[in-house]
Amino acid sequence: MTNRERTMNILHFKDADRMPAVHFGYWGELLVEWAEQGKIPHHLAERNYDGSDKDRELDKLIGWDFNWSRTAGANIDLSPGFEHKVLETLPDGSQRVQTWTGAIERVTPGVVSIPSEDDYLLKDRSAFEELYLPKMQYFEDRVNVGYFKSLNDKRDWDLPLGIFLGSVIGKIRDMCTVTGMSYLIYDEDEELFADIVNAYADMQYKCIKQILETDAKFDFGHFWEDICYKNGPLISPELFDELTAEHYKRRTDLCKEYGIDIVSLDCDGVVEKLLPTWVNNGVNTMFPIEIGVWGDQFYPARQKFGNKVLGVGGMDKTAFRRDKAAVDAELERMKRLASEGGFIPCPDHRLMPGSKFELVQYYAEEVKKCL
Amino acid sequence: MSVINEIYSMMQKGRSKAVKELIQNALSQGITAEEILNDALLASMDEVGEKFKSGEAYIPEVLVCARAMNAGLEVLKPLLSGEQTKCPGKVCIGTVRGDIHDIGKNLVKIMLEGKGFEVIDLGTNVEPETFVNTAKEEKCDIICLSALLTTTRDEMKIVIDEVKNAGIRDKVKILIGGAPITEEFAKEIGADAYTPDAASAADCALKMCTE
């Protein structure tokens, strides 16, 4: 069986010869650490992106089959983006940086980390209409049509390939920060936030449609959201449903027209309260199910939604910083979840600094027996 | 609807401008600044805090209510004397060294202020000695430590050790929180308490200062 066949079979509750060894990439600092320890060649520690040739080379070295976040899609970013510039260097060495989204973040040079929000440009309707709306427009060059037209000929058919379905609200949160999103939601101009969501969604839909019309073959669709944290969603589930449901449905319905019935969604944090919106609107595969840091769980979702909900993830990546016993315990847990069908184990986020190379290799080999 | 109820309601909707106008209206009706503070601003913030703790309100509701409260306080502060406001205690709060994330820390600060605490915000990436010196000089009752990253949470133990070395461990309580923090970790490093969310942190701080 190819990895593509075994993956699709498992997610359709069919037999497979073994479990694929799936991962979700690495923090850059870990790759540097491994290179310094002589575990991997130095060139693999630089500019290693999901699904790139370097990522594939690393897969072979470690024993992974593939990275789930290996997708292809349109340019759905603000176009052109805002100028990326350092606004100020603070006494502690950190910098206030305006990013391409117009958000102003604090970063510490040389440290790869979750960005820290500082300020933002998207504050009111005039900022939306004058600065952002022009950058959210659909235009043909957002899709590299030539690439997608020839994708069936050049893709590696051993591996499943996803079409990137964009983001309904997470990217907007990136543009205006959690604080800004909160203020926009409660702006005196009550339609403002929904107008932003709708404008951004409309452009993405057109891009996805254009890609699918090239007849490029995809095995699954994949959203990115990141709208939850340790204590659940960043916004109320009712409001989330009101703002996003139609957009998920529109895109997943389009996928179905092209035979794509597996749609995964990458959302960190505890996602349980948002599952009804996703599952009821065609998003059926939860990823990466962050149990280690945030305590998210797959089993309750399966109990609630039955086989309508699938999972890729759920393996506590922090075990790689501990010992073999911790990894073995995770493998046992993964085996139990996998026995239910429709579930593929995967580390629950990017592997972090301090992860032991040999333990990752060991896991990648052993997880293949989790069926 | 009484003007106090109107302010309360506008706070919940995060309408800062309306809150300010209504406070002026209340003052012109002879309602004291203290009544407005306690019965409208703090009471409304408290309700949002309770809802946040029980999962009925989310971060946006807390942030917009806090913004409206601060707008209201701008009007009231010149009218409030220190004696009229009940302050349960003084807290210094910050995100530990190496960590520049502050959403969680800011939420805790909002909730503490909503309970009437005097809060000294040390910001992010705070050196251990800054926590210790502030606690000593300002006679803080509580030090609140926040961390978002698994790689920075160990800084919390360093702060606690520094507090011990400075000889003030028996004078100041240490409350910790953040994404990678657990009850078990708090016990392991010798913190007085861990709380899972911002509203619980404020409740815990109040308990620490009143019991």
Interface residues (C-beta under 8 A of the other chain):
Chain A: D92 S94 R106 V107 T108 S113 I114 S116 E117 V178 T179 M181 S182 Y183 I185 Y186 E188 Y229 K230 N231 G232 P233 L234 I235 S236 V293 W294 T318 M352 P353
Chain B: K13 G14 R15 K17 G55 A57 Y58 I59 P60 E61 L63 V64 R67 I100 H101 D102 I103 T124 N125 L148 L149 T150 T151 A179 P180 P196 D197
